[in-house]
Amino acid sequence: MYVARQATAAATAREPDQAVEIARTVAAIAVETRSAPMCRELATLERAMRPWHDAPVGRDLTEILAPVTEGN
């Protein structure tokens, strides 16, 4: 869960590429464990990444998070 928070911190620090790279790992863990707290943290990350939702990095995040949101 702390790694998910690290991704959100990267997004808040205006480092969206780093946030997405961290999210790749977190999303895989969230799908595997079905951790509700981790999914909530990923939702927080998604909100923090809104400024980049139309950019390639934002579309990458949407793709990465798709398996997580499909499972909920």
KOLZALO-960789 format. One record per residue: x negated, y, z of N, C-alpha, C in turn; residue number from 0. Coordinates in Angstrom, 3 decimals. Atoms other than C-alpha are relative to their C-alpha. Example, Ala and Ser with C-alpha at 12.3 -4.5 7.8 and 13.67 -1.06 7.14 Angstrom:
<nodes>
node n.x = -0.890	n.y = -1.190	n.z = 0.000	ca.x = -12.300	ca.y = -4.500	ca.z = 7.800	c.x = -0.900	c.y = 1.200	c.z = 0.000	num = 0;
node n.x = 0.820	n.y = -1.190	n.z = -0.060	ca.x = -13.670	ca.y = -1.060	ca.z = 7.140	c.x = 0.770	c.y = 1.090	c.z = 0.730	num = 1;
</nodes>
This chain:
<nodes>
node n.x = -0.829	n.y = -1.190	n.z = 0.000	ca.x = 0.000	ca.y = 0.000	ca.z = 0.000	c.x = -0.878	c.y = 1.260	c.z = 0.000	num = 0;
node n.x = 0.875	n.y = -1.172	n.z = -0.049	ca.x = -2.885	ca.y = 2.354	ca.z = 0.718	c.x = -0.593	c.y = 0.313	c.z = -1.365	num = 1;
node n.x = 0.520	n.y = -0.232	n.z = 1.353	ca.x = -4.174	ca.y = 1.881	ca.z = -2.806	c.x = 1.041	c.y = 0.765	c.z = -0.818	num = 2;
node n.x = -1.060	n.y = -0.745	n.z = 0.683	ca.x = -0.804	ca.y = 3.090	ca.z = -4.106	c.x = -0.033	c.y = 1.471	c.z = 0.428	num = 3;
node n.x = 0.108	n.y = -1.382	n.z = -0.485	ca.x = -1.184	ca.y = 6.168	ca.z = -1.940	c.x = -1.211	c.y = 0.698	c.z = -0.602	num = 4;
node n.x = 1.195	n.y = -0.562	n.z = 0.638	ca.x = -4.645	ca.y = 6.676	ca.z = -3.399	c.x = 0.336	c.y = 0.452	c.z = -1.428	num = 5;
node n.x = -0.421	n.y = -0.387	n.z = 1.350	ca.x = -3.073	ca.y = 6.742	ca.z = -6.876	c.x = 0.796	c.y = 1.300	c.z = 0.046	num = 6;
node n.x = -0.787	n.y = -1.219	n.z = -0.141	ca.x = -0.595	ca.y = 9.376	ca.z = -5.731	c.x = -0.906	c.y = 1.188	c.z = 0.337	num = 7;
node n.x = 0.944	n.y = -1.068	n.z = -0.333	ca.x = -3.434	ca.y = 11.401	ca.z = -4.213	c.x = -0.765	c.y = 0.452	c.z = -1.244	num = 8;
node n.x = 0.698	n.y = -0.359	n.z = 1.238	ca.x = -5.254	ca.y = 11.268	ca.z = -7.549	c.x = 0.900	c.y = 0.852	c.z = -0.892	num = 9;
node n.x = -0.937	n.y = -0.785	n.z = 0.810	ca.x = -2.151	ca.y = 12.535	ca.z = -9.352	c.x = 0.162	c.y = 1.400	c.z = 0.579	num = 10;
node n.x = -0.145	n.y = -1.293	n.z = -0.667	ca.x = -1.734	ca.y = 15.310	ca.z = -6.802	c.x = -1.240	c.y = 0.869	c.z = -0.213	num = 11;
node n.x = 1.253	n.y = -0.718	n.z = 0.235	ca.x = -5.383	ca.y = 16.245	ca.z = -7.352	c.x = -0.212	c.y = 0.293	c.z = -1.492	num = 12;
node n.x = 0.025	n.y = -0.262	n.z = 1.446	ca.x = -4.578	ca.y = 16.573	ca.z = -11.073	c.x = -1.024	c.y = -0.873	c.z = -0.724	num = 13;
node n.x = 0.847	n.y = 1.014	n.z = 0.623	ca.x = -6.497	ca.y = 13.420	ca.z = -11.989	c.x = 0.906	c.y = -1.138	c.z = -0.499	num = 14;
node n.x = -0.987	n.y = 1.002	n.z = 0.413	ca.x = -3.768	ca.y = 11.565	ca.z = -13.904	c.x = -0.616	c.y = -1.278	c.z = -0.569	num = 15;
node n.x = 0.632	n.y = 1.202	n.z = 0.543	ca.x = -6.142	ca.y = 9.189	ca.z = -15.692	c.x = -0.426	c.y = -0.951	c.z = 1.118	num = 16;
node n.x = 0.409	n.y = 0.817	n.z = -1.147	ca.x = -7.548	ca.y = 7.984	ca.z = -12.388	c.x = 1.229	c.y = -0.607	c.z = 0.673	num = 17;
node n.x = -1.227	n.y = 0.499	n.z = -0.622	ca.x = -4.036	ca.y = 7.655	ca.z = -10.970	c.x = 0.558	c.y = -1.196	c.z = -0.768	num = 18;
node n.x = -0.534	n.y = 1.090	n.z = 0.821	ca.x = -2.965	ca.y = 5.447	ca.z = -13.865	c.x = -0.882	c.y = -1.240	c.z = 0.110	num = 19;
node n.x = 0.894	n.y = 1.157	n.z = -0.145	ca.x = -6.029	ca.y = 3.232	ca.z = -13.575	c.x = 0.249	c.y = -0.716	c.z = 1.328	num = 20;
node n.x = -0.302	n.y = 0.599	n.z = -1.301	ca.x = -5.304	ca.y = 2.671	ca.z = -9.897	c.x = 1.373	c.y = -0.669	c.z = -0.051	num = 21;
node n.x = -1.360	n.y = 0.540	n.z = 0.086	ca.x = -1.626	ca.y = 2.091	ca.z = -10.689	c.x = 0.029	c.y = -1.354	c.z = -0.693	num = 22;
node n.x = 0.051	n.y = 1.312	n.z = 0.667	ca.x = -2.545	ca.y = -0.806	ca.z = -12.985	c.x = -0.154	c.y = -1.121	c.z = 1.019	num = 23;
node n.x = 0.243	n.y = 1.013	n.z = -1.023	ca.x = -3.857	ca.y = -2.753	ca.z = -10.025	c.x = 1.182	c.y = -0.114	c.z = 0.953	num = 24;
node n.x = -1.092	n.y = -0.017	n.z = -0.973	ca.x = -1.094	ca.y = -1.709	ca.z = -7.664	c.x = 1.265	c.y = -0.629	c.z = -0.582	num = 25;
node n.x = -1.208	n.y = 0.545	n.z = 0.621	ca.x = 1.690	ca.y = -2.586	ca.z = -10.111	c.x = -0.071	c.y = -1.520	c.z = -0.077	num = 26;
node n.x = 0.154	n.y = 1.456	n.z = 0.069	ca.x = 0.310	ca.y = -6.090	ca.z = -10.604	c.x = 0.234	c.y = -0.633	c.z = 1.365	num = 27;
node n.x = -0.192	n.y = 0.520	n.z = -1.358	ca.x = 0.207	ca.y = -6.621	ca.z = -6.846	c.x = 1.464	c.y = 0.111	c.z = 0.409	num = 28;
node n.x = -1.402	n.y = -0.207	n.z = -0.368	ca.x = 3.708	ca.y = -5.188	ca.z = -6.395	c.x = 0.899	c.y = -1.037	c.z = -0.661	num = 29;
node n.x = -0.804	n.y = 1.010	n.z = 0.695	ca.x = 5.144	ca.y = -7.554	ca.z = -9.001	c.x = -0.211	c.y = -1.365	c.z = 0.642	num = 30;
node n.x = 0.317	n.y = 1.306	n.z = -0.577	ca.x = 3.367	ca.y = -10.537	ca.z = -7.484	c.x = 0.573	c.y = -0.179	c.z = 1.397	num = 31;
node n.x = -0.425	n.y = 0.115	n.z = -1.400	ca.x = 4.269	ca.y = -9.800	ca.z = -3.861	c.x = 1.446	c.y = 0.418	c.z = 0.227	num = 32;
node n.x = -1.362	n.y = -0.554	n.z = -0.148	ca.x = 7.640	ca.y = -8.097	ca.z = -4.442	c.x = 0.127	c.y = 0.845	c.z = 1.264	num = 33;
node n.x = 0.047	n.y = -0.831	n.z = -1.191	ca.x = 6.669	ca.y = -5.671	ca.z = -1.714	c.x = 0.842	c.y = 1.261	c.z = -0.188	num = 34;
node n.x = -0.863	n.y = -1.178	n.z = 0.076	ca.x = 9.434	ca.y = -3.116	ca.z = -1.195	c.x = -0.755	c.y = 1.280	c.z = 0.370	num = 35;
node n.x = 0.746	n.y = -1.222	n.z = -0.325	ca.x = 7.105	ca.y = -0.626	ca.z = 0.558	c.x = -0.941	c.y = 0.420	c.z = -1.133	num = 36;
node n.x = 0.902	n.y = -0.335	n.z = 1.094	ca.x = 4.635	ca.y = -0.835	ca.z = -2.305	c.x = 0.797	c.y = 0.574	c.z = -1.175	num = 37;
node n.x = -0.848	n.y = -0.532	n.z = 1.073	ca.x = 7.440	ca.y = -0.271	ca.z = -4.816	c.x = 0.423	c.y = 1.430	c.z = 0.302	num = 38;
node n.x = -0.346	n.y = -1.379	n.z = -0.380	ca.x = 8.494	ca.y = 2.830	ca.z = -2.873	c.x = -1.186	c.y = 0.933	c.z = -0.229	num = 39;
node n.x = 1.191	n.y = -0.817	n.z = 0.236	ca.x = 4.922	ca.y = 4.112	ca.z = -3.013	c.x = -0.205	c.y = 0.246	c.z = -1.492	num = 40;
node n.x = 0.117	n.y = -0.185	n.z = 1.445	ca.x = 4.890	ca.y = 3.550	ca.z = -6.775	c.x = 1.039	c.y = 0.987	c.z = -0.512	num = 41;
node n.x = -1.004	n.y = -0.996	n.z = 0.379	ca.x = 8.104	ca.y = 5.561	ca.z = -7.051	c.x = -0.498	c.y = 1.407	c.z = 0.343	num = 42;
node n.x = 0.596	n.y = -1.283	n.z = -0.376	ca.x = 6.313	ca.y = 8.372	ca.z = -5.212	c.x = -1.053	c.y = 0.403	c.z = -1.022	num = 43;
node n.x = 1.001	n.y = -0.266	n.z = 1.037	ca.x = 3.453	ca.y = 8.084	ca.z = -7.698	c.x = 0.679	c.y = 0.461	c.z = -1.279	num = 44;
node n.x = -0.711	n.y = -0.370	n.z = 1.228	ca.x = 5.911	ca.y = 8.254	ca.z = -10.572	c.x = 0.467	c.y = 1.453	c.z = 0.064	num = 45;
node n.x = -0.423	n.y = -1.402	n.z = -0.167	ca.x = 7.299	ca.y = 11.535	ca.z = -9.194	c.x = -1.200	c.y = 0.945	c.z = -0.097	num = 46;
node n.x = 1.197	n.y = -0.844	n.z = 0.046	ca.x = 3.777	ca.y = 12.933	ca.z = -8.733	c.x = -0.555	c.y = 0.135	c.z = -1.419	num = 47;
node n.x = 0.511	n.y = 0.001	n.z = 1.371	ca.x = 3.011	ca.y = 12.091	ca.z = -12.371	c.x = 0.949	c.y = 0.681	c.z = -0.985	num = 48;
node n.x = -0.968	n.y = -0.645	n.z = 0.899	ca.x = 6.028	ca.y = 13.972	ca.z = -13.787	c.x = -0.598	c.y = 1.066	c.z = -0.919	num = 49;
node n.x = 0.563	n.y = -0.999	n.z = 0.922	ca.x = 3.885	ca.y = 16.822	ca.z = -15.174	c.x = -0.598	c.y = -0.609	c.z = -1.270	num = 50;
node n.x = 0.629	n.y = 0.663	n.z = 1.146	ca.x = 2.345	ca.y = 14.271	ca.z = -17.553	c.x = 0.925	c.y = -1.013	c.z = -0.661	num = 51;
node n.x = -0.906	n.y = 1.044	n.z = 0.503	ca.x = 5.467	ca.y = 12.284	ca.z = -18.449	c.x = 0.036	c.y = -0.067	c.z = -1.527	num = 52;
node n.x = -0.002	n.y = 0.011	n.z = 1.467	ca.x = 5.266	ca.y = 13.308	ca.z = -22.138	c.x = -1.380	c.y = -0.246	c.z = -0.598	num = 53;
node n.x = 1.374	n.y = 0.224	n.z = 0.471	ca.x = 1.493	ca.y = 12.852	ca.z = -22.379	c.x = -0.264	c.y = -1.504	c.z = -0.114	num = 54;
node n.x = 0.327	n.y = 1.429	n.z = 0.107	ca.x = -0.106	ca.y = 9.528	ca.z = -23.359	c.x = -0.205	c.y = -0.672	c.z = 1.359	num = 55;
node n.x = 0.228	n.y = 0.581	n.z = -1.321	ca.x = -1.169	ca.y = 8.970	ca.z = -19.743	c.x = 1.329	c.y = -0.246	c.z = 0.726	num = 56;
node n.x = -1.323	n.y = 0.193	n.z = -0.604	ca.x = 2.445	ca.y = 9.396	ca.z = -18.606	c.x = 0.730	c.y = -1.168	c.z = -0.612	num = 57;
node n.x = -0.621	n.y = 1.154	n.z = 0.660	ca.x = 3.668	ca.y = 6.922	ca.z = -21.186	c.x = -0.677	c.y = -1.293	c.z = 0.431	num = 58;
node n.x = 0.707	n.y = 1.178	n.z = -0.518	ca.x = 0.973	ca.y = 4.501	ca.z = -20.028	c.x = 0.545	c.y = -0.394	c.z = 1.368	num = 59;
node n.x = -0.526	n.y = 0.290	n.z = -1.332	ca.x = 2.260	ca.y = 4.810	ca.z = -16.472	c.x = 1.383	c.y = -0.633	c.z = -0.095	num = 60;
node n.x = -1.338	n.y = 0.570	n.z = 0.171	ca.x = 5.819	ca.y = 4.123	ca.z = -17.599	c.x = -0.092	c.y = -1.464	c.z = -0.402	num = 61;
node n.x = 0.195	n.y = 1.381	n.z = 0.445	ca.x = 4.625	ca.y = 0.988	ca.z = -19.357	c.x = -0.521	c.y = -0.888	c.z = 1.131	num = 62;
node n.x = 0.574	n.y = 0.747	n.z = -1.119	ca.x = 2.595	ca.y = -0.126	ca.z = -16.337	c.x = 1.058	c.y = -0.286	c.z = 1.057	num = 63;
node n.x = -0.996	n.y = 0.155	n.z = -1.054	ca.x = 5.513	ca.y = 0.401	ca.z = -13.956	c.x = 1.241	c.y = -0.756	c.z = -0.451	num = 64;
node n.x = -1.203	n.y = 0.678	n.z = 0.500	ca.x = 8.128	ca.y = -1.263	ca.z = -16.180	c.x = 0.248	c.y = -1.343	c.z = 0.703	num = 65;
node n.x = -0.276	n.y = 1.277	n.z = -0.689	ca.x = 7.670	ca.y = -4.758	ca.z = -14.646	c.x = 0.397	c.y = 0.187	c.z = 1.466	num = 66;
node n.x = -0.344	n.y = -0.259	n.z = -1.403	ca.x = 7.940	ca.y = -3.261	ca.z = -11.169	c.x = 1.443	c.y = 0.454	c.z = 0.093	num = 67;
node n.x = -1.367	n.y = -0.527	n.z = -0.061	ca.x = 11.151	ca.y = -1.363	ca.z = -11.884	c.x = 1.011	c.y = -1.021	c.z = -0.490	num = 68;
node n.x = -0.904	n.y = 1.045	n.z = 0.466	ca.x = 12.669	ca.y = -4.335	ca.z = -13.731	c.x = 0.319	c.y = -0.982	c.z = 1.120	num = 69;
node n.x = -0.195	n.y = 0.951	n.z = -1.091	ca.x = 12.234	ca.y = -6.471	ca.z = -10.618	c.x = 0.837	c.y = 0.540	c.z = 1.139	num = 70;
node n.x = -0.770	n.y = -0.619	n.z = -1.105	ca.x = 14.138	ca.y = -4.022	ca.z = -8.395	c.x = 1.396	c.y = 0.330	c.z = -0.423	num = 71;
</nodes>
